[in-house]
Amino acid sequence: MSTSTLQSPREQAVRRTQSSLRSGAEYIDNIKDDGRRVFVDGELVRDVTTHPAFRGAVRSVARLYDLAAAPERRDVMTYETEAGTRALRCYQIARTLGELGERRRMSEQWAAATCGLMGRSPDHVASFLAGFAAKPELFGAAGDAFAQNVTRFYEHARDHHLYCAYAIVPPQIDRSKPAHQQWDPTLYAGVVRERDDGIVLRGAQQLATGAVLADYVYLSCIHPLTPGDDAYANGVMIPLHAPGLKVYSRRSFAASAASTFDYPLSSRFDETDALLVLDDVFVPWEHVFIYRNRQICWDQWWKTPAHSWGNHQAQTRYATKLRFMLGVTKRINELTGNDALPPVQVQMGEMAALATIVDSMVLAQETQGTVDADGIAWPSKAALYAVMSLQAQLNPKMVDIVRELSGGSMIALPSSVRDYELPESAADMERYVASPGVGSRERVALLKLAWDLIGTEFAGRHQQYEKFYGGASFLVKQNMARAYDFARARQLVDDVLALGD
């Protein structure tokens, strides 16, 4: 079975010219009414590109593709493959520390276009696929065919500029028991049947952030699996329109956004999170990276650069988000006339220090990175996990400072943009809700944006997301403990003790 077997006819037709970059219009056409089954608010959504819950995010992703395809950004956003074609740089297998920097600069462009608010933009899982393809022999330990599958699909995704999401966490049903000891062994996504041409999966998996918008989803497990859990130890690529695959989106914040004026961020950048349900979904062998192998399922994250490259991208995105947060706060201070006050400058300095820590640690992942014996560049794990460990503490601190500096300005706002359409209320807004040199509508637009960043449901989801995006804090800190050079630290102690009297 070829890689194109599960592509829709439209997908196959549009993608015949692999050498050209994907445009935003082509991306929208590829996922438009392609047979995927997405559920939200009790509705089966056939066309996510036009539905109010998702169309804003779809357009934002389309804009990323258009940005990458712009001729003036060619060298930043793309690289030349061994076949001589251009591919998105997020698919580049980094072989030097300089190439890690090139990957980052590409992600910075996309993060800036989304204000750092789309955590699972197409460059995230693309980084994981590149990391897998950098070490195909790890998957090949279970058979050469698996290594070939990894390489083949990576090249397919790279050459067709695909947007892939992932679902790698089992649902929270009963975490006191392993997967195979749940009251129904098919609650967690696992293999229920093997066929000559592939495998059949049943169960559920989360948190498929961005899956509604994607071409494919990588279904695997990042949690440790215990003996008896072999049926859940898989790694497979599934197209979103695969028969039997259902996507249950959380409530969309974009759907209730009255206008882009009142909800400028919610309406554009709500990528949504989802639960995937698999009702006997067939996956051909060509799309299977891992099959019933607990060790490889675990090692894929740590013995390939996938986790490091994916989170290098994620920290690049987060650094951009903090920069955006600082920009919003600076504008509010200027608007209210508080910018020059010493107490305000102190708090802005604290925000700037926290943002600079993240910025610097992203760069340190490159400057302190290493190139292994296979010629693959790895970001510094100590620098990576250090900033990931601090993120759950830095983010709420940043948000609290924005709250302090904005005071009540984000609360006493017109109810909606329609207040400017009624002459009487518009006149009052222009008189009483304005700042020197700044019209009422401009002032309110900025404060509505700030509220959408830190006060709405969209903002609340982001605070939860930044706290847990890398996993529970204790898991991230365990990664940090494994990455830190304790031998060097102990040696300092041993050297002093060796001095004797």
C-alpha positions as CSV (number, residue, x, y, z in Angstrom):
1,M,0.0,0.0,0.0
2,S,1.5,3.4,-1.0
3,T,1.7,6.4,1.3
4,S,-1.0,8.1,-0.7
5,T,-3.6,5.4,-0.1
6,L,-5.4,7.2,2.7
7,Q,-5.2,10.6,1.0
8,S,-8.4,12.2,-0.3
9,P,-8.7,12.7,-4.0
10,R,-8.3,16.5,-3.5
11,E,-5.2,16.0,-1.4
12,Q,-3.6,13.8,-4.1
13,A,-4.6,16.3,-6.9
14,V,-3.3,19.4,-5.2
15,R,0.0,17.9,-4.1
16,R,1.3,16.6,-7.4
17,T,3.9,19.4,-7.6
18,Q,6.1,18.6,-4.6
19,S,8.7,21.2,-5.5
20,S,6.4,24.1,-4.8
21,L,5.6,25.2,-1.3
22,R,2.1,24.8,0.0
23,S,0.0,28.0,0.0
24,G,-2.6,29.0,2.6
25,A,-5.3,28.4,0.0
26,E,-4.0,24.9,-0.8
27,Y,-3.9,24.1,2.9
28,I,-7.5,25.2,3.4
29,D,-8.6,23.2,0.3
30,N,-6.8,20.1,1.5
31,I,-8.7,19.9,4.8
32,K,-12.0,21.3,3.5
33,D,-14.8,18.8,3.8
34,D,-12.4,15.9,3.5
35,G,-14.4,13.4,5.5
36,R,-13.0,14.1,8.9
37,R,-15.5,13.7,11.8
38,V,-15.1,16.6,14.3
39,F,-17.6,17.0,17.1
40,V,-18.2,20.3,19.1
41,D,-21.3,21.5,21.0
42,G,-23.2,18.4,20.1
43,E,-22.7,19.0,16.4
44,L,-20.9,16.9,13.8
45,V,-18.7,19.3,11.9
46,R,-17.9,18.2,8.3
47,D,-16.1,21.4,7.2
48,V,-13.9,22.9,9.8
49,T,-12.7,25.6,7.5
50,T,-16.0,27.4,7.6
51,H,-17.4,26.5,11.0
52,P,-17.3,29.5,13.5
53,A,-15.5,27.3,16.1
54,F,-12.5,26.7,13.9
55,R,-12.4,29.0,10.9
56,G,-10.3,31.7,12.6
57,A,-7.6,29.2,13.6
58,V,-7.7,27.7,10.1
59,R,-7.1,31.1,8.6
60,S,-4.2,31.7,11.0
61,V,-2.6,28.4,9.9
62,A,-3.2,29.3,6.3
63,R,-1.4,32.6,6.9
64,L,1.6,30.7,8.3
65,Y,1.9,28.8,5.0
66,D,1.6,32.0,3.0
67,L,4.3,33.6,5.1
68,A,6.6,30.6,4.6
69,A,6.0,30.7,0.8
70,A,6.8,34.4,0.5
71,P,9.9,34.7,-1.8
72,E,11.5,37.3,0.5
73,R,11.5,34.8,3.4
74,R,12.7,31.8,1.3
75,D,16.1,31.4,3.0
76,V,14.7,31.8,6.5
77,M,11.6,29.6,6.2
78,T,12.9,26.9,3.9
79,Y,15.9,24.8,3.1
80,E,17.0,22.7,0.1
81,T,16.5,19.0,0.4
82,E,18.9,16.4,-1.0
83,A,16.5,16.1,-3.9
84,G,17.0,19.8,-4.7
85,T,13.4,20.8,-3.6
86,R,12.5,23.4,-1.0
87,A,11.0,22.2,2.3
88,L,9.9,24.0,5.4
89,R,12.9,24.4,7.7
90,C,11.1,22.8,10.6
91,Y,11.6,19.5,8.8
92,Q,15.3,20.0,8.5
93,I,17.5,17.4,10.3
94,A,20.0,19.6,12.1
95,R,23.6,18.4,11.7
96,T,25.3,21.5,13.1
97,L,24.6,23.9,16.0
98,G,24.2,26.6,13.3
99,E,21.3,24.6,11.8
100,L,19.6,24.5,15.2
101,G,19.7,28.2,15.0
102,E,18.3,28.2,11.5
103,R,15.4,26.0,12.7
104,R,14.8,28.5,15.6
105,R,14.7,31.5,13.3
106,M,12.0,29.9,11.2
107,S,9.9,29.1,14.2
108,E,10.4,32.7,15.5
109,Q,8.7,33.9,12.3
110,W,5.7,31.7,12.7
111,A,5.5,32.4,16.5
112,A,5.5,36.2,15.8
113,A,2.6,35.7,13.3
114,T,0.5,34.0,16.1
115,C,1.8,36.2,19.0
116,G,3.2,32.9,20.4
117,L,-0.4,31.8,21.1
118,M,-0.6,28.7,18.9
119,G,1.5,26.2,20.8
120,R,1.0,23.3,18.3
121,S,1.6,25.1,15.1
122,P,2.8,22.9,12.2
123,D,6.5,23.3,13.1
124,H,6.0,21.5,16.5
125,V,5.3,17.9,15.5
126,A,7.3,18.4,12.3
127,S,10.3,18.8,14.7
128,F,9.4,15.4,16.2
129,L,9.2,13.7,12.9
130,A,12.6,15.2,11.9
131,G,14.0,13.9,15.2
132,F,12.7,10.4,14.5
133,A,14.1,10.4,11.0
134,A,17.5,11.5,12.4
135,K,17.7,8.1,14.2
136,P,15.7,5.6,12.2
137,E,17.9,2.8,13.5
138,L,16.1,3.1,16.9
139,F,12.8,2.1,15.3
140,G,14.7,-0.5,13.1
141,A,15.7,-2.4,16.2
142,A,12.3,-4.1,15.8
143,G,12.7,-4.7,12.1
144,D,14.1,-2.8,9.1
145,A,10.6,-2.1,7.9
146,F,9.9,0.2,10.8
147,A,13.0,2.3,10.1
148,Q,11.9,2.5,6.5
149,N,8.4,3.6,7.5
150,V,9.8,6.4,9.7
151,T,12.1,7.7,6.9
152,R,9.4,7.3,4.2
153,F,6.7,9.1,6.0
154,Y,9.1,11.8,7.2
155,E,10.0,12.5,3.6
156,H,6.4,12.4,2.5
157,A,5.4,15.0,5.2
158,R,8.4,17.1,4.4
159,D,7.9,17.1,0.7
160,H,4.2,17.9,1.0
161,H,4.6,20.4,3.8
162,L,2.1,18.6,6.0
163,Y,0.6,19.8,9.3
164,C,0.8,17.0,11.8
165,A,-0.5,17.0,15.3
166,Y,-0.1,14.3,18.0
167,A,-2.0,12.5,20.7
168,I,0.4,10.9,23.1
169,V,-1.3,10.9,26.5
170,P,-3.9,8.3,27.6
171,P,-7.2,9.7,29.0
172,Q,-7.5,10.3,32.7
173,I,-9.8,7.5,33.6
174,D,-8.1,5.6,36.4
175,R,-4.4,6.6,36.7
176,S,-4.0,4.2,39.7
177,K,-4.1,1.3,37.2
178,P,-2.0,0.6,34.0
179,A,-3.8,0.5,30.7
180,H,-4.4,-3.2,30.5
181,Q,-6.0,-3.3,34.0
182,Q,-8.7,-0.7,33.3
183,W,-12.2,-2.0,33.6
184,D,-12.3,-2.2,29.8
185,P,-8.9,-2.9,28.1
186,T,-10.0,-0.9,25.1
187,L,-10.5,2.4,26.9
188,Y,-6.9,3.5,26.0
189,A,-6.0,3.5,22.3
190,G,-4.4,0.2,21.5
191,V,-4.2,-2.6,19.0
192,V,-7.2,-4.9,18.9
193,R,-6.4,-6.8,15.7
194,E,-3.6,-7.5,13.3
195,R,-4.1,-7.9,9.6
196,D,-1.8,-8.9,6.7
197,D,-1.9,-5.3,5.5
198,G,-1.9,-3.4,8.8
199,I,-3.3,-3.1,12.3
200,V,-6.7,-2.0,13.8
201,L,-6.8,0.4,16.8
202,R,-9.6,1.0,19.3
203,G,-9.8,3.3,22.3
204,A,-9.1,7.0,23.1
205,Q,-6.1,9.3,23.4
206,Q,-5.5,12.9,24.3
207,L,-4.6,15.9,24.2
208,A,-4.7,16.3,20.5
209,T,-4.1,20.0,20.4
210,G,-4.5,21.3,16.9
211,A,-5.8,18.0,15.5
212,V,-8.9,19.7,14.1
213,L,-6.6,21.8,11.9
214,A,-4.1,19.1,10.9
215,D,-3.6,16.7,8.0
216,Y,-2.3,13.8,10.2
217,V,-2.1,12.9,13.8
218,Y,0.7,10.8,15.3
219,L,-0.8,8.5,17.9
220,S,1.6,7.1,20.5
221,C,2.3,7.2,24.2
222,I,4.8,9.3,26.2
223,H,3.7,7.8,29.6
224,P,5.8,4.9,30.9
225,L,4.0,1.6,30.1
226,T,4.2,-1.5,32.3
227,P,4.4,-5.2,31.5
228,G,1.1,-6.2,30.0
229,D,0.7,-2.8,28.2
230,D,2.2,-4.0,24.9
231,A,-1.0,-3.4,23.0
232,Y,-0.7,0.3,23.7
233,A,3.0,0.6,22.9
234,N,2.6,1.8,19.3
235,G,3.5,4.7,17.1
236,V,1.3,5.3,14.1
237,M,0.4,8.1,11.6
238,I,-3.3,8.5,11.0
239,P,-4.9,10.9,8.5
240,L,-7.7,13.0,10.1
241,H,-10.2,11.7,7.6
242,A,-9.5,8.0,8.4
243,P,-12.7,5.9,8.8
244,G,-13.5,5.3,12.5
245,L,-11.5,8.3,13.8
246,K,-13.6,10.8,15.8
247,V,-12.3,14.2,17.1
248,Y,-14.1,15.6,20.2
249,S,-13.0,19.2,20.5
250,R,-13.3,21.1,23.8
251,R,-15.6,24.2,23.6
252,S,-14.2,26.7,21.1
253,F,-13.6,30.1,22.5
254,A,-13.6,31.5,18.9
255,A,-17.3,30.4,18.4
256,S,-18.5,32.8,21.1
257,A,-16.1,35.6,20.2
258,A,-18.5,38.4,19.2
259,S,-16.0,40.2,16.9
260,T,-12.3,40.4,16.3
261,F,-12.4,43.8,17.9
262,D,-13.7,42.5,21.2
263,Y,-11.8,39.2,21.1
264,P,-8.8,39.7,18.8
265,L,-6.9,36.7,20.1
266,S,-9.6,34.2,20.8
267,S,-11.1,34.7,17.4
268,R,-7.9,34.0,15.6
269,F,-5.6,31.7,17.6
270,D,-7.8,29.2,19.4
271,E,-6.2,26.0,18.1
272,T,-8.5,23.9,20.4
273,D,-7.6,20.7,22.3
274,A,-9.3,17.4,21.6
275,L,-10.0,13.8,22.6
276,L,-9.5,11.3,19.9
277,V,-11.8,8.3,19.8
278,L,-10.8,5.3,17.5
279,D,-13.5,3.0,16.6
280,D,-11.6,0.2,14.9
281,V,-9.3,2.5,12.9
282,F,-7.2,0.7,10.3
283,V,-3.6,1.7,9.9
284,P,-1.6,0.2,7.1
285,W,1.9,-1.2,8.0
286,E,3.5,1.6,6.0
287,H,2.2,4.1,8.6
288,V,3.4,2.1,11.6
289,F,6.6,3.3,13.3
290,I,6.3,1.2,16.5
291,Y,4.3,-1.9,17.1
292,R,3.7,-3.5,20.5
293,N,7.2,-2.5,21.8
294,R,7.3,-0.7,25.1
295,Q,11.0,0.0,25.1
296,I,11.0,1.7,21.7
297,C,7.8,3.5,22.5
298,W,9.7,5.1,25.5
299,D,13.0,5.5,23.8
300,Q,11.6,7.4,20.8
301,W,11.3,10.5,23.0
302,W,14.7,10.4,24.6
303,K,17.1,8.5,22.4
304,T,16.2,10.5,19.3
305,P,16.4,14.3,19.3
306,A,12.6,14.4,18.7
307,H,11.7,15.6,22.2
308,S,14.6,18.1,22.3
309,W,13.9,19.6,18.9
310,G,10.1,19.8,19.5
311,N,10.6,21.6,22.8
312,H,13.3,23.8,21.4
313,Q,10.6,25.0,19.0
314,A,8.1,25.2,21.9
315,Q,10.5,27.4,23.9
316,T,11.1,29.6,20.9
317,R,7.3,30.0,20.7
318,Y,7.1,30.8,24.4
319,A,9.8,33.4,24.3
320,T,7.8,35.1,21.6
321,K,4.7,35.0,23.7
322,L,6.4,36.7,26.6
323,R,7.8,39.3,24.3
324,F,4.2,40.0,23.1
325,M,3.1,40.2,26.7
326,L,5.7,42.8,27.4
327,G,4.7,44.7,24.4
328,V,1.1,44.8,25.4
329,T,2.0,45.9,29.0
330,K,4.3,48.6,27.7
331,R,1.6,50.0,25.4
332,I,-0.9,50.0,28.4
333,N,1.6,52.0,30.5
334,E,2.1,54.5,27.7
335,L,-1.7,54.7,27.3
336,T,-2.4,55.4,30.9
337,G,0.6,57.8,31.4
338,N,2.3,55.5,34.0
339,D,5.3,54.5,31.9
340,A,7.8,56.8,33.5
341,L,6.8,56.1,37.1
342,P,9.6,54.4,39.1
343,P,7.3,51.7,40.6
344,V,6.1,50.8,37.1
345,Q,9.6,50.7,35.7
346,V,10.6,48.3,38.5
347,Q,7.8,45.9,37.6
348,M,8.5,46.2,33.9
349,G,12.1,45.5,34.7
350,E,11.1,42.3,36.5
351,M,9.0,41.2,33.5
352,A,11.8,42.0,31.1
353,A,14.2,40.0,33.3
354,L,11.9,36.9,33.3
355,A,11.4,37.2,29.5
356,T,15.2,37.5,29.0
357,I,15.8,34.4,31.0
358,V,13.6,32.4,28.6
359,D,15.2,34.1,25.6
360,S,18.7,33.4,26.8
361,M,18.0,29.8,27.7
362,V,16.6,29.2,24.2
363,L,19.9,30.5,22.8
364,A,21.9,28.5,25.3
365,Q,20.3,25.3,24.0
366,E,22.2,26.1,20.8
367,T,25.5,27.5,22.1
368,Q,25.8,24.7,24.6
369,G,24.4,22.0,22.3
370,T,26.4,19.0,21.0
371,V,26.8,17.0,17.8
372,D,26.8,13.3,18.4
373,A,28.8,10.5,16.8
374,D,26.1,10.2,14.0
375,G,26.5,13.8,13.1
376,I,23.2,14.9,14.6
377,A,23.0,18.2,16.6
378,W,21.2,18.1,19.9
379,P,20.1,21.2,21.9
380,S,21.6,21.3,25.4
381,K,19.2,19.2,27.5
382,A,20.3,21.0,30.7
383,A,19.4,24.4,29.2
384,L,16.2,23.0,27.7
385,Y,14.8,21.4,30.8
386,A,15.9,24.2,33.1
387,V,13.7,26.7,31.3
388,M,10.9,24.1,31.0
389,S,11.1,23.5,34.8
390,L,10.7,27.2,35.5
391,Q,7.9,27.9,33.0
392,A,5.1,26.9,35.4
393,Q,6.5,29.6,37.8
394,L,7.4,32.3,35.4
395,N,4.2,32.4,33.5
396,P,1.8,33.2,36.3
397,K,4.3,35.8,37.6
398,M,4.3,37.5,34.3
399,V,0.5,37.5,34.1
400,D,0.1,38.9,37.7
401,I,2.4,41.8,36.8
402,V,0.2,42.6,33.8
403,R,-2.8,42.6,36.1
404,E,-1.2,44.9,38.6
405,L,-0.1,47.4,36.0
406,S,-3.4,47.5,34.2
407,G,-5.5,47.9,37.3
408,G,-9.2,48.4,36.4
409,S,-8.6,49.6,32.9
410,M,-9.4,46.3,31.4
411,I,-12.6,45.9,33.4
412,A,-14.4,49.2,32.8
413,L,-14.6,48.8,29.0
414,P,-17.5,49.2,26.6
415,S,-19.5,45.9,26.3
416,S,-18.7,45.5,22.6
417,V,-17.7,47.3,19.4
418,R,-21.4,47.9,18.8
419,D,-21.3,50.7,21.5
420,Y,-19.5,52.7,18.9
421,E,-22.3,52.3,16.4
422,L,-24.9,54.1,18.5
423,P,-24.3,57.9,18.3
424,E,-25.2,58.6,22.0
425,S,-23.0,55.9,23.5
426,A,-20.2,56.5,21.0
427,A,-20.1,60.2,22.0
428,D,-19.8,59.2,25.7
429,M,-17.1,56.7,24.9
430,E,-15.0,59.3,23.0
431,R,-15.3,61.7,25.9
432,Y,-14.8,59.4,29.0
433,V,-13.0,56.3,27.7
434,A,-10.0,57.9,26.0
435,S,-6.4,58.9,26.7
436,P,-4.4,62.0,25.7
437,G,-3.5,61.7,22.0
438,V,-5.3,58.4,21.7
439,G,-8.9,58.0,20.5
440,S,-11.4,56.0,22.5
441,R,-11.7,53.2,19.9
442,E,-7.9,52.7,19.8
443,R,-7.6,52.7,23.5
444,V,-10.4,50.2,23.9
445,A,-9.0,47.9,21.2
446,L,-5.7,47.7,23.1
447,L,-7.3,47.0,26.4
448,K,-9.7,44.4,24.8
449,L,-6.6,42.7,23.4
450,A,-4.9,42.7,26.9
451,W,-8.0,41.2,28.5
452,D,-8.1,38.5,25.9
453,L,-4.5,37.8,26.7
454,I,-4.9,37.5,30.5
455,G,-8.6,37.5,31.5
456,T,-10.9,35.6,29.2
457,E,-11.5,31.9,29.0
458,F,-9.0,31.8,26.2
459,A,-6.5,33.3,28.5
460,G,-7.4,30.9,31.3
461,R,-6.8,28.0,29.0
462,H,-3.4,29.4,28.1
463,Q,-2.4,29.7,31.8
464,Q,-3.3,26.0,32.2
465,Y,-1.5,25.1,29.0
466,E,1.8,26.8,29.9
467,K,1.7,25.1,33.3
468,F,1.3,21.6,31.9
469,Y,2.4,21.7,28.2
470,G,5.6,19.8,28.9
471,G,3.9,17.4,31.3
472,A,3.4,17.5,35.1
473,S,6.0,19.7,36.7
474,F,7.5,16.8,38.6
475,L,8.2,15.0,35.4
476,V,9.9,18.0,33.8
477,K,12.0,18.4,36.9
478,Q,13.0,14.8,36.8
479,N,14.2,15.4,33.2
480,M,16.2,18.3,34.6
481,A,17.7,16.1,37.3
482,R,18.8,13.6,34.7
483,A,20.3,16.3,32.4
484,Y,22.2,18.2,35.1
485,D,26.0,17.6,35.5
486,F,25.9,16.5,39.1
487,A,29.4,14.8,38.7
488,R,30.9,18.3,38.2
489,A,29.0,19.6,41.2
490,R,30.1,16.7,43.4
491,Q,33.7,17.2,42.3
492,L,33.8,20.6,43.8
493,V,32.8,19.1,47.1
494,D,35.3,16.3,46.9
495,D,38.1,18.8,46.0
496,V,37.5,20.7,49.2
497,L,37.2,17.6,51.4
498,A,40.5,16.4,49.9
499,L,42.3,19.4,51.2
500,G,42.1,17.9,54.7
501,D,43.5,20.0,57.6
